[in-house]
Amino acid sequence: MGFGTWGTVALKALINADYKIPLVITHPQSNHPYEQIWNDSVAKLAQENRIPIIERKYANDTDIEKLLEEIEPTIILSSNWRTWLSPKILSIPKLGGINIHDAPLPRYAGFAPINWAIINGENRTGVTAHMMAEDFDTGDIICQKFVAIDTNETATDIFYKTLPLFGELALESVSKLISGNVKLIKQDLSQKTFFHKRSIADSKINWNLSRETIHNLVKAQSDPYPNAFTYYNSALVKIKSTELTDEFYGGTPGRVFSVLEEGVVVTCGNVYGKSNQGLLIKKLELQDGKLINANQFINKAGTYIGGEG
């Protein structure tokens, strides 16, 4: 059961390892902007390997239940399956269900964990294979691997670092469960954090936040993710790259403090200059898709950025 690029990586690993896969269940294509990217087709991969396919947004209906009971699966493996599975469905496979989640559970359960981790300034993330339970991302951990988030790395960089781990953990977790050579680790749910799906509105810059938070937001919304954006003179601009300044800047959040050769400095939140508020905007994209240096469009100090279009 899976969807998008994460689902195809896990499925391909199982196919290459010659596991018998009697059924693939995947989601229909979605119009959600975050599901338009990293959207390699699980259905296409299954078709190429002559594996029966069913498309469902949810998979708790009576037809799925009866079909699984006929198949008598040993394991359900989930990779980017995005909706809740009922205890009834999870009770059908002999050894239960495994889910692979791109976060170091119990932290960053839920959606868009890479983006949220970078926004929050984390220095590492990971991928977890765990038993599926009634509640999202709460089951016992089978295996887990971690990757560092370096200072200048974007969400796209971390996506590519974590993606191979989906295949590796799919094979490791299935092998351990089948062999019985597995030591399940209960999650400390007192440490659990759960994040919602990101939407376009979540990428709008609030200049009252700290410069570090805004800088992280820009990194978290790197191409092909929907970019961080703001408004200048009523025009929407996407922010492509930013940099924390060494020289001290302070003042009212959202003020274009200085126009420099390398970009424009905007002051961000932080109680009127008790610490450095300066964020250098280097590259931005206009509504017509043109990519330019920030000082080609925002070229007057003393003006303000933000507000509405």
N, C-alpha and C positions, 0 to 999 in steps of 0.2 A: 504494500500500500504506500503510494508516494506520488510526488508531484515535482515538476521543475527539475533543475539541474541537480539538486541534492538527491532527488529520487532516482534520477538516471544513473548517477555515480554508484549508488548502493545496488541498484538492480544489475548494472553491468558487472560489478564485482561478484555477485552471486552467480550470474550466468557464466562468467569466465572460470569460476571455481566448480562448475558442473553440478551445482545444486539443482534439484528438481523443483521447478516453479510451476505449479498447476494453475495459478491465477494471479493476474495483476489488477488491482483496483486503483484508479487514478481519478483526479478531479477534472472536470471540464475546464477548458481554457477560461481565463478570468480577465475582466477589464480593469481590475485593481492595478494601479500603477506599479506597485511593488511586485506584482505577479506577472508583469510584462517583461521583467528582466530576469536573467538566470533561468530562462524558461525552456530549456531543452525538454523534449517531449518523452515522457515515460511511455505513453501509448505507442509512439513510433518505435521505440526500442523494443517493446514487447512484441509488436507486429513483426519486426524484422527477425525476431527469434521464435515466431509462431507460438507465442504464449497467449492464451485467452485473456481478454481485457474487458473490464467493466468501468464505465465512468459514473461517478457519483460525487455530489457535494458532501453528502453524509452517507455512511455505510452501516446504518443500524436497522434497515428495513427487513421485513420478513423474507424477501427474496434472497438477500445477501446471507441472512442467517441460514436458510435452507441449503443454499449452495455450499457454504462453508461446512455445514454438517455432512454433506455428501462427499466433499473433498477430503475431509478429516485431516486438516493440515497439522504438521508438527509445530510450526511457528508462524505467527504473523510478524513480518518485519515492516516497520514503518519508517519512512525517510521523507520528511516534509509532507506528511499527511496532516492536513490543517484543520480538521474538525474532530469533535469528540467521538470516541468509540464507547459503546455501552459495555457494562460488565458482562452482559449476555454474549456479545460478540467475542470479547476477550476470553471468555470461558471455553470457547470451542477448540482452539489449537491445544494440542497435547501439552506443550511446554510453555504456553502463554504467548504474549506479544512483546516484541522488542521495539523500542523507538530510539532513533538517533537524532540528537538535538545539538545544534551548534552553539553550545554554551557550557560553561563549567558548573553544571547543576550542583547544588540547589539554587545557585545564583543565575539570574537571567532566564528563568522559565518564561514561556510565552512566546512573543513574536519579536522579530527584528533584533535578535540579541547582539549581533555584531554592531549594528548602528548605535544601539543604546549604550553598549560598553564603551565605544569611542567617545560618545557625547559625555559620558560620565568620567572620562579620563582614566579608564582602567589601563594597567600596564600588561595585562595578559587576558586571554580568553581560552576557549577550548571547545571540544566536542565530547559529548557523553552518550554512551549506549546504556539504556536503562530498561527495566521491565515496565511495561505499560500498566497503569493503574487507573482507577476510576477518575481521578483528578489529573489534569494536564501536568506532565513533566514531574511527577512526584514519586514514581516507582523506584525500586532498589537499583542501584548502579551496578552494571556488569563490568564496564571498563570505561576509561576516560583518558583523554590526552589533551595536553595544553600547548598553546603557542603564545609567544610574546607579542605584545603590541608596542612597537617602537615609536619614538616620539613623533615622527613625521608620517607614519603609516596611515593610510585611509581605510575606509570600510572595504573598498575594492581590493586593496592589498591583502587585508585579513581574510576576505572571502576566498581568494586564491590560495592562501596559506592553509586554511581549514578544509577546503573542499576535498583533497585527497583522503583526509581522515574519515570521511563518510564511508568510503569503500573499505578502508582498513578496519574500522570498528564494526562494520556490517559483518565481515568475515570472522573477526575475532569473537564477537558476541555470539554469533550463531554457533561457531565451533565450540565455544565454552559451554553453551547451554545444552547442545546435543550430547557432548561428551560427559556432562555432569561435573566437569572440572571447573567449577565456577564458585567464587566466593562473593555472594551478593552483599553490597554495602548499603545499608539504609541511609537515606538522605536525612540530614539534620534540617528539618523543615522550619526550625526557628531561624535559619539563615536564608530561607527562600526569598527571592525577589521575583516578581512577575510583571512583565511589561506588555502593554497593548500593541496592536498593529499600528504602524506609522502611517500617517496620511499626509497629503500635501500641506495641510495647515501646520503640521508639526515642524515643517522646514522653514517657516517664516521666522526671521531673526527678531528677537526681542533685545533691543540695544541696552535695556536696563540690566541684563545679565552680565556676568563678568566676561572680560575679554577671553579668558581661557575657555569658558563654556561656549562662546560663540565660535572661537577658533576650532574647537572640537566638533561643533555642529557642522561646520564647513567640511571638515575631514570625513565626518560620518555620512555626509550626503554627496560624496564624490560620484562622478560619472561611473556607471550609468544610472545610479540612484537619482531621484528627483533632488536637484540641488537646493542648498540653502538660498533663500531669497529675501529681498527687501524692496523698498520703493525709494526712488529719488525723483523729485519733481513729478510725482504721480506716475512715473514709469516703473514697471517691475523690472528688476535686475537680479540675475542669478549670480551668486558669489562663487567663483571657481577656486580661488586660493587666497589665503591670508597668512599673516606672519605676526608673531608677538614682537613688539618693539622693545629695544633696549633703552632708548631715551625715554624719560618720564613724560607722560602726557596725562593731564587730568582735566575734569570739567563735567559738563552736562552730557549724559549719555545720548548718543546719536548725532553729536556735532562733528562736522567735518573739520578737524582741527588743523590739518596741514596737507597740502598737495606737494608730493615729493616726486623725484624722478622715477622711483620704483613703484609708486602707487599713491594711495591716499590714506591718511591716518584718521580713524574715527574713534572718538572716546566712547567707552562702554560703561556699564554700571560699576559701582564700587564706592559709594558714599562720597562722591565729589572729590576724588583724588587722594584718598588715604593710602592707596597703592596705585601702581601704574595702570591706567585705563586704556592705553593706546593699542589699537589693533590696526595693522597695516593691511588694507585690501589691495591685492596685487592684480588679479585678473577677474573679469566679470563677463557675463553674457547678456546681451540685450534681447529684447522680445523678438527681434527678427532672426535670432540665432547667431548674431555676429559676436565673436570672441575678441575682446579688446583689453588693453591695459586700463585699469580703473581710472587713472587720471585723464584718460581721453573722454570720459563721460562725466565723472564727478570732478570738476576742475575748479571749484571755487571754495576756498576755506571760509568758515563762518556760516555755511549753510547747514541744513540738517537732513539726516537720512532716516528713513523709516516711515511710519504712518501707513496710510492706505493709498491704493491707487485711485 
